[in-house]
Every structure is written in C-alpha cells, then in structure tokens.
Amino acid sequence: MDVGGNGGGLPVNNKQRAMLPNKSRGEFTRNPRKDSEGLSESPDLEFEYADTDKWAAELSELYSYTEGPEFALNRKCFEEEFRAQVSDKKWTELDAAQHRAHAMRLLDGLEMIAREKRLKVARAILYMAQGTFGECISEAEVQHWMRYNIFLLLDVGTFTALVELLNMEIDNSAACSSAVRKPAISLADSTDLRVLLNIMYLMVETIQQEDPADRPEWRVIRDTVRAELGAPLFNNEPISVMLFGMVTKFCSGHAPHFPMKKVLLLLWKSILFTLGGFEQLQSIKVHKREELGLPPLPEDSIRVIRSMRAASPPASASDLIEQQQKRARREHKALIKQDNLDAFNEKDPYKADDAREDEDDNDDNDNSIEAETFPLERDEVMPPPIPHPPSERVSFPKGLPWAPKVREKDIENFLESSRSKFIGYTLGNDTDTVVGLPRPIHESIKTLKQHKYVSIAEIQISKEEEFQKTPLSGGEEEVEMCSTELLYQGILPSLPQYMIALLKILLAAAPTSKAKTDSINILADVLPEEMPTTVLQSMKLGVDVNRHKEIIVKAISAILLLLLKHFKLNHIYQFEYMAQHLVFANCIPLILKFFNQNIMSYITAKNSISVLDFPHCVVHELPELTAESLEAGDNNQFCWRNLFSCINLLRILNKLTKWKHSRTMMLVVFKSAPILKRALKVKQAMMQLYVLKLLKVQTKYLGRQWRKSNMKTMSAIYQKVRHRLNDDWAYGNDLDARPWDFQAEECALRANIERFNSRRYDKTHSNPDFLPVDNCLQSVLGQRVDLPEDFQMNYDLWLEREVFSKPISWEELLQ
C-alpha cells in the first residue's frame, strides 16, 4: 500500500521488535476470536455516536501507560515551587487571589533561559492542569479542580506563552538532529514537547466541556479562547496550521522524536473547538439554507440515525457451508432452546407486515446467520450486553426512515428521455413545458418536483460559474471570514502535503499494516528508554502499543471527517480540493485495507488497563498487575474509540465517492463489496447505514449474480438508505452509456477547483487583462525600467536602427 508515493508501516529496531508481542505467533493476544468471521450472532451494540467519548476517557487517552511515573514527578515539581512561595497550606485551602498570584509566578518562570528550570516550571503548571490530584480523594474532585485551575491558567495568559515555547521546541534543530542520528527513539527524546502538548491538550479539552453551572467569566474566557485559536494570531496562522506543520515535519523524517499521538489529539480537539462538532454543523447548515432562501431540511439526520435499529444481514456462502458442517458435527452436543430462537428471529421494526414476507423470512431462517448460533459460541465471540437506560428514539410512521430526494438534474434527464420517446424532440434545461406528454408523465413530474432537493453546493457552484463568466461586472465576492475560512486559507498552500502526511501515519497505525524498514516510527512517545525484561512488562507494553495505534486512528479519522464536513458547508470547492488530494494519495484503497480484517475483533478489542487510566491511577492505590488481569481487560461490550474510528472512516469513504462515478468504480475495481459486507456483521445501526450506502452506489456494477445471492443485503439497503426517485441503483441499465473515464472526470473537477482557488486566493497572479491601466503620459515615462545588459551595450545600434533611420511625423504624434 503506497500513500503519496512512500511506504507506510511501523519500524522499530531489532531489540525493540524482539520484546514486542508477535501477533503472527499468537503471543499475548487478548480476547482471541474465531478465524471465520460472523459464525455467531452478536447483540446490538448500545453505542451512541458523538463528537467525542466521555470526558474522563478523552483525558485518559492523552497519556500512554509508559508515562505513569511522570505523574509523581509533576507533583514533586509543583510542591517544590509551591512550598518555596507559600507556607504549609494546601493549594485547595488558598483563596482566589493567592491562586492567581501563584499562577502568575509560574507563568513568569516559563520565561527562564535555563532549560531544566523552565521544564520544572512547565511540569508544575501541568500538575495544576491535572487537577492538583495529590490533594483530592475522588475522581470527581480531580475533575472539579482541573476545570478551576485551567480557567485560572487561561485567564492569566498561559496558553499564549505555551504556544511560543512550543514554537521554540519545533525549531530546536539540536533536538531534531540528535533524534535523527539515534538508532532507537524513546519517551525521553520528547520530554519537553510532551509536557507542553499535555498542558495545551488538557486546556482545550477542558474548556470545551460546557456546564450550565459555569461562571459568567468562564463563558467569556471560553469564547475568547475559541476566537483566538481560530484566528491567525500565532505566527500569522491559526494554531491548527502550526500543528499540521509538525505532522509534515515528522513524516519527512526531520523530527522523528515528535510525540505524534499528542500532536494529532491536540489538532483534532483544536479543530473541534474552533469549527464546531456535528450538532453545530447541522445548525450551520440550517442557517445557510435559510440565508440562500432554500426550503428547510426534510429531517434532522442526527435524530433519524440515532433512532435506527441494526439489521441482521445473512452470512456469506462460505460461512453457511461451514456452519452446516459444524451443525452436523455438534448436533449431539447442544440443543438450541426455543427462547434463543425467538430472540434471534426478532422482526425488524421497519419491515412491512406482509404475510408473504413472513413466509419468506421463515424459509430463509434455515440458511440465515441467526438460526445457526449456539449459546456457547456466542459467549466466546462477545461478552453479554450490559444493560443501558433506553436512549431516546424518534417514533416513525410505518414506512421508510428517510424522505426521498430528487436533484434538478434528475428531473431534466427524466423529461429529456420522455420528450425524445413520446414527441421526438428535446427542449434543453426546460423543466416546466409538458405539452404533448401523456398524463402519467405529468403525474411523475409533479411527484419528482414535490421531492426536489436543492443543496447548498449546487448554489455555490452556480455562483462560482457566474463569477468566472463575468469577472468584471459580477462584482466583488463577499467572503465571510469565519474560522473555517481562516483555516482553509492557512492550510491551502501545503494542503496536499498535509493529507499525504496524515494518511502515512494512518497507514502506519492500521492493524493490517506490516512493519517495513522504510516506514515511519509512530511509537516515539510510547516506547520506554529501557525495554521490558519480564513477560508481564512485555504484555503491558504490547497493550500500550496497540492502544496507542488505536488512538492515532481515532484522531486522524475524526480530523479528516471534520475538515471535509466543514469545508463542504463553507464552499464546495474547498471540500473538493481536499477530497481530490485524499483520493490522489490513495485514501480509498487505504480505508478498504483497514476494513480488510476481522472487524468484529477490532471493535471488541480490549487494549486498555483501566486501573492505569488517568485520573483513576492518581487517586486510587494501584493493585498488583498480573498476566491474568491484563488478559481479562475490562467488561465493556465494545471499544468506543474503535467503533467511532470505523464509522468515521466509512463516512469519509462515502464523502469521497458520493456522485463521483470514477471513484465509485474504484470501489468496484478494488473489490470492496466482500470487505464491506463483512463489516455488516457489526450490529450497530449507524455503521451499517454507511456500509449499505457504499454498497448501494456500486450494486449496479456488481452483476446480476451478486444481486441474486445477496437479496437480504439489497433489502437492508431498501429499508435503511435514502431513496433517490428514478435512481435505478439495483439494476445495470446505464452501464453502456457511462464509460469509466477516471482521468477526464478528475481533470475537469481539478480545473474548476484551480480556477476557484486562483480567483479567490491568488491575488498575485491576477489576469493582466483585468488589471487597471495607467494612461498618464508623465507617470508612464517617469517609471524606472531596468534594461538588460546586452541592450545597454548595443544602445547606439538600437538608436540608429529604430529611431534615426525611421521617419517620424512629430506633429501627428503630438496631436
């Protein structure tokens, strides 16, 4: 797999590799699964998709387990500073004025020249940001003091000082050259950077947690910091651009010691905080449609998806054969209880009450995945579901969850084909004239127009075409300088490099990647200085490494999805520019490669040690870790971050391929159908919806036999995915009329994007025909013109040939 022309993987030196768990030999693998996927029925996953996980989980994922000893070091640095200034009082016993005075003293200490002293002060500030946990007795108390201390630090201006120090560390050429020469990079090489990034992450993550009980001054601080982070105040660029620069510097090999997980987490949370999450995106979309005079959205997509129930798709043919063989072998060992069968045959809420369908379903049950499940097998694959309070569900009338949509282009195509069929002539883009067409066609057009949906993107494209046609008379475009626009302007010059860098790291962190010698090492901020010497230490490091990779995948998938969605709302060509560079950097095959694994095992993986998670580890006494406790993991039904990453990657794939015929054909060429169909085994409605969308767009190209043998998948698409009226997705009728010309389609799109970027952002290379002309004789003659050296040497010759030898009528010239 090649991303942007370079390989990706995970290199470590031989000593490190020897100590890490070897998956190929099956060492230290947790929660082993069966090799053949989907042999057991799994319960619905009680997963609620959101911008982020719970606050405590997001805090704990910042630290690797290898960093555990540094919590005590931070406390020691703070207490030394604190005792030197304050008597024997505790931090929690001081009043607000004393708190502020000490925070100001620490802020002054960040300006020390000596690196060791500066690092000590930074650790003391980090201990404050971690909630001065030494004086707390519960996790809730730690979180309370975190909020208080972080708002105090922000109020005195700590964040700006930290950004300046981070800039200094990024440009620290001595640290970079030292890291490049080292054969194996460890945690110690990134100490200064990690401390700074930890404080900044805790600040951004904490400040965006809104609470109705927040003080009014805290709300003011939150709004101020949000505006500052999104504005080009740091080196004339938003902080996100500076972090993108760190990512590319790391991937180029010039700074292999950068703690990439922390950089990506801070980048994700900075984008989320400044641009807004999915709820804000929905409200921005509603507001923009109102501004453009478009009708309101037919439904709230977030609420519809949350109300959906997961389907139970059938097993593949190979699984069915294997199941039948297994059943024959095990029939004498186990009997299926009737109540199990009843639970498995539970009807889908969106299925129509039709007697024939019930009969068909009963006939299919012999071959379906549900009826073949043995209780013992089910328990091996997934732990029993934990009871959760019922989430809010939207009550739908009997029928489909989505209102159908039709594009203007679809109405035009329908009318064109109807006119040429019944009348024998066409009228171009006229969608109103129905003279001569039969009555049923009138009804069809009326129905299509009732469901016509005009997107914001269509309006933006038509406006851009007007600007390109009439550059002078079209007037000046009013560009709203919102956070999204400022971020796009900041990353525009190097956007292709940023996309390649993110995909390289994603490839290195993917569980399906093989270690290569020429690929980047993403373990700089997880490997200890001294590699483990016991089996227990090695197991703990193996869990830490896998968790580290999962968090990186989570951060990158969230960054890409947020940027795509915000750019699409801000201007369609900003979205297309980013999407095209992701496609050129092989993002589509990379995501498909990611899903080409036992996805159920990935989603139920337990690469976490809950007793070592912050803030649990700093409040409670740590029990003695054993191989058994590491092997057991936690009791969660699934891993939130892994399911979140999978849904994000599927949404990115949908965004890249939607309405792009050439990219849809890439899905077909890369044989994505069986990979995506395996992902349907995860019983989570939102994930299934995006898998079904990807299958729907390529169904007509997969052939009649595929459709015939996957009728349950086709039914699931019909039930759960939005319908486009007159879209024959289930048939291959327009195959001959649409040849796959990848180059032409992408080149036309690229030309439009370049014209947009040039018109709006490239003020230096404006068209000379449209520049104002100086008609004043005196100012033109008074301009200094630099003449070339050979002209000056032959000046006499030029005078003779061009001036003296040519007759000039001075009277006419002066008139």
C-alpha positions, -999 to +999 in steps of 0.1 A: +000+000+000+015+033-011+004+066+004+016+097-015+044+077-031+060+063+001+055+032+021+039+031+055+043+007+084+058+006+118+096+003+122+113-005+155+149-017+160+156-054+164+159-052+202+125-035+205+109-058+180+121-089+199+104-077+230+070-067+214+043-093+212+043-112+179+008-114+166+018-139+139+029-164+166-002-156+186+018-143+216-001-122+242-032-118+220-062-107+240-097-119+235-090-144+207-117-146+181-127-174+157-109-171+123-141-172+103-160-141+109-197-139+117-202-175+128-220-162+159-248-138+163-238-107+183-262-085+202-270-049+192-242-026+204-255+001+227-232+028+211-242+064+208-222+083+182-209+117+194-181+143+187-160+127+214-161+100+241-168+108+277-145+135+292-127+110+315-120+087+286-107+116+264-084+127+293-070+092+299-062+086+262-037+115+262-013+095+283+004+063+275+009+038+303+046+042+299+042+078+311+028+067+345+058+076+367+057+112+354+026+120+374+046+118+406+074+139+391+049+167+381+036+167+416+071+170+431+080+199+408+048+218+418+052+212+455+088+224+455+077+256+437+047+260+459+065+254+492+091+280+483+064+307+478+036+297+502+037+283+537+025+249+547-011+255+534-026+232+507-035+245+472-071+237+478-071+259+510-059+291+494-083+319+482-088+331+446-063+360+450-035+336+462-043+311+434-040+339+408-007+352+423+009+318+422-003+311+387+013+345+376+046+334+393+046+302+374+039+320+342+069+342+348+090+311+354+083+299+318+105+327+305+137+314+322+166+308+299+178+276+316+160+246+300+160+225+332+144+253+353+119+260+326+109+224+323+104+222+361+080+252+360+062+236+330+058+204+350+043+224+379+018+240+355+010+206+341+003+193+377-021+223+381-038+214+348-041+178+360-062+190+389-036+190+418-046+154+423-024+149+454-050+168+475-081+151+461-098+119+473-120+112+443-120+114+405-149+139+406-128+162+428-098+159+405-121+170+376-135+199+396-101+213+403-089+206+368-117+230+355-109+256+381-072+256+376-074+255+338-097+285+336-074+303+360-043+295+339-061+306+307-072+339+324-036+348+332-025+342+296-006+308+299-018+294+266+000+321+245+032+315+265+029+278+258+024+283+221+056+304+220+076+277+238+061+250+215+073+271+185+108+272+200+108+235+206+096+228+170+125+249+157+150+233+181+175+220+154+198+204+180+170+181+193+160+172+157+195+164+146+201+143+178+169+124+172+177+117+135+211+102+145+196+079+172+190+043+162+160+039+186+139+068+198+122+066+232+100+086+255+130+106+269+136+122+235+103+141+236+101+152+272+098+190+267+073+186+238+052+161+257+049+184+288+038+214+266+014+194+245-001+178+276-009+212+291-023+226+259-045+195+253-059+195+288-067+232+284-085+228+250-103+195+261-115+210+294-126+244+281-149+230+255-168+209+282-197+233+287-216+232+320-247+252+329-232+259+363-202+277+347-195+312+360-201+341+336-164+349+334-156+314+324-180+316+295-163+348+284-129+331+286-142+302+265-155+324+237-122+345+238-100+314+236-122+299+208-118+331+187-080+332+194-074+296+184-093+300+151-077+334+142-042+338+127-026+351+159+002+326+163+029+333+136+001+348+114-016+314+112-042+295+133-028+270+158-041+241+137-018+252+108+012+251+132+002+216+143-002+205+107+034+217+101+045+194+130+028+165+113+046+171+079+079+177+096+076+144+115+066+125+083+095+140+063+119+124+088+134+157+100+118+154+135+113+117+144+111+125+181+078+144+178+051+128+200+027+123+172-003+109+192-004+141+213+000+164+183-029+147+165-051+147+196-044+184+201-050+191+164-083+172+165-096+190+196-084+224+183-104+219+151-134+206+170-133+235+194-129+263+169-151+250+140-177+231+160-189+195+161-217+176+143-246+194+162-230+228+152-226+216+116-263+208+115-273+242+128-249+260+104-264+240+075-300+251+086-289+287+089-271+287+055-302+272+038-323+300+053-299+326+040-300+312+005-338+310+005-338+272+002-366+251+018-358+236+052-342+201+055-367+173+052-355+158+086-328+160+112-303+134+101-287+131+135-320+122+152-330+098+124-297+078+126-299+076+164-334+061+162-324+034+138-321-003+147-294-025+134-303-052+109-292-088+109-276-095+075-271-130+063-238-149+064-217-154+032-219-186+012-187-199+027-199-193+062-231-210+055-214-242+043-190-241+073-220-237+096-238-266+081-208-288+086-204-276+122-240-282+129-237-318+117-207-324+139-222-307+170-259-317+168-255-343+195-237-319+218-261-290+221-297-282+216-310-247+208-336-235+233-368-221+218-364-188+236-330-183+219-345-189+185-373-164+194-348-138+203-328-143+171-359-142+149-370-108+163-386-088+135-371-056+122-392-025+131-391-011+096-403-043+079-439-042+065-465-066+080-469-088+049-477-125+052-457-134+022-426-117+036-431-136+069-432-169+050-401-159+030-383-150+062-392-183+078-379-201+047-347-182+049-341-189+085-326-223+078-298-206+059-295-173+079-269-165+104-294-161+133-307-197+135-272-213+135-260-197+167-250-219+197-251-202+231-215-213+238-202-198+206-220-166+212-203-161+246-169-167+231-173-140+204-187-112+225-195-107+262-232-104+271-246-069+267-245-046+297-280-032+305-282+005+295-310+030+300-332+032+269-320+060+246-344+085+231-360+071+199-380+090+173-413+073+165-417+069+128-449+061+109-448+027+093-425+030+063-390+043+055-369+065+078-358+090+051-377+113+029-368+107-008-348+133-027-345+143-063-320+166-080-328+192-106-305+172-130-326+141-124-358+159-134-341+173-165-329+138-175-364+123-170-381+150-191-355+147-219-359+110-222-397+113-220-398+140-247-375+121-271-396+090-266-431+105-270-426+136-291-392+132-308-375+164-298-359+179-267-360+214-250-327+215-231-330+226-195-367+234-196-384+215-168-418+233-170-431+225-205-451+192-206-471+198-238-476+166-257-466+143-229-491+116-216-510+121-183-489+096-163-458+116-172-474+147-158-480+129-125-445+116-124-430+151-130-453+165-102-441+138-078-405+145-087-409+182-082-425+177-048-393+159-036-368+182-053-339+189-031-315+218-039-283+216-020-261+244-008-233+230-030-254+235-062-260+272-053-223+277-047-213+260-080-237+282-100-225+313-082-189+304-090-198+298-127-212+334-127-181+348-112-159+330-138-182+342-167-184+378-156-152+387-136-157+424-141-194+430-139-200+402-114-188+425-086-167+416-056-175+384-037-182+388+000-163+361+018-173+356+055-140+353+074-153+326+097-129+301+115-134+275+086-124+301+060-093+312+080-082+276+085-086+269+047-066+299+038-039+288+063-036+252+050-042+259+013-005+263+003+005+229+018-028+210+018-015+181-004+015+175+019-008+176+050-031+150+035-003+127+025+013+130+060-020+122+077-025+091+055+010+079+061+005+079+098-029+063+094-013+035+074+014+030+100-012+028+128-036+005+109-038-030+124-035-046+089-001-029+082+031-049+081+063-034+096+086-021+069+121-007+072+115+024+052+083+035+070+077+060+098+080+051+135+049+063+154+060+048+187+083+077+198+060+087+227+052+052+239+085+031+240+104+034+273+141+041+275+148+005+288+128-022+270+108-047+292+127-076+307+098-097+320+068-113+303+044-091+324+062-059+313+062-070+277+024-078+279+018-043+293+039-027+266+020-047+239-013-034+252+001+001+254+014+000+218-020-013+204-039+013+224-015+040+211-022+030+175-060+029+181-060+064+195-040+077+165-065+061+141-093+077+161-077+112+160-069+111+122-103+098+112-120+125+132-097+152+118-104+142+082-141+139+087-145+172+105-125+191+078-144+175+050-178+184+065-168+220+074-152+227+041-182+213+022-205+237+041-182+267+037-176+262+000-180+231-021-147+236-040-128+238-007-142+203+001-135+191-035-098+203-032-092+184+000-112+153-012-093+151-045-059+152-028-071+124-004-080+104-035-047+111-052-029+100-020-047+066-022-071+072+006-098+049-009-077+017-010-061+026+024-096+026+041-106-006+023-073-021+035-082-010+070-115-028+069-100-060+053-095-075+088-116-093+114-136-061+121-155-077+149-123-084+168-111-049+162-143-034+176-144-057+207-106-054+213-096-046+249-064-028+247-067-008+279-058-013+315-085+006+334-066+008+367-038+027+349-061+052+333-060+089+344-074+101+368-081+067+384-044+059+387-036+091+407-064+088+431-066+051+440-040+027+452-028+007+422-034-031+426-007-055+416-009-062+379-008-099+368-009-116+334-044-127+341-057-092+349-041-079+317-055-107+297-090-102+311-092-065+302-124-045+310-161-056+310-172-033+281-192-049+253-171-030+227-143-005+224-158+030+219-128+045+201-125+017+176-162+017+167-160+056+164-130+052+141-147+027+119-178+049+115-156+079+107-136+061+081-168+048+064-182+084+064-150+097+048-153+070+021-189+080+015-179+116+012-151+109-013-172+087-036-207+104-035-218+115-070-183+106-084-187+079-110-149+074-114-144+070-076-173+046-073-157+025-100-125+024-078-146+007-051-156-019-077-121-023-090-106-027-055-132-054-048-147-036-018-181-054-018-170-085+002-149-064+026-179-040+032-203-069+035-182-084+063-184-051+081-222-055+082-217-082+109-212-054+134-247-048+147-247-011+151-272+009+130-251+039+121-221+018+110-244-005+089-261+026+073-228+039+059-217+004+048-251+000+030-247+034+013-213+023-001-228-010-013-258+008-029-237+030-052-218+001-067-246-025-067-254-020-104-218-028-114-215-060-093-235-081-117-268-099-116-254-130-098-242-109-069-275-092-065-293-125-067-272-141-040-273-110-017-310-103-016-311-097+022-284-070+018-305-055-010-335-055+013-314-038+040-304-011+016-340-005+006-351-003+042-323+019+056-308+041+029-324+072+015-342+067-018-334+088-049-365+087-071-358+074-106-324+061-094-322+025-107-294+016-082-305-021-082-302-025-120-274-020-145-294+000-171-270+029-177-237+009-178-232+013-216-239+050-215-214+058-188-178+047-196-153+049-168-131+078-178-113+085-145-088+110-159-114+132-177-137+134-148-110+142-122-092+167-146-125+186-152-130+188-115-094+198-109-097+226-134-128+240-116-110+238-083-079+256-096-100+284-112-118+288-078-086+289-058-069+312-083-098+337-084-104+338-046-070+334-031-042+340-056-041+378-058-005+380-071-012+362-104-043+380-114-052+381-151-033+410-167-062+418-190-083+427-159-057+449-142-062+487-142-042+505-170-021+537-163-030+562-191-010+592-177+019+600-201+041+616-174+038+587-149+044+561-176+076+580-188+087+586-153+088+548-144+122+533-140+127+504-164+157+480-158+172+473-192+192+441-199+230+444-201+233+434-238+207+461-247+229+487-230+260+476-248+242+479-282+222+510-274+238+531-302+230+504-327+194+503-315+191+541-317+203+541-353+180+513-364+148+521-345+150+559-342+173+578-366+167+556-397+129+558-394+110+589-405+088+603-376+060+628-381+062+646-348+032+668-355+009+638-358+024+621-328+019+651-305-017+655-317 
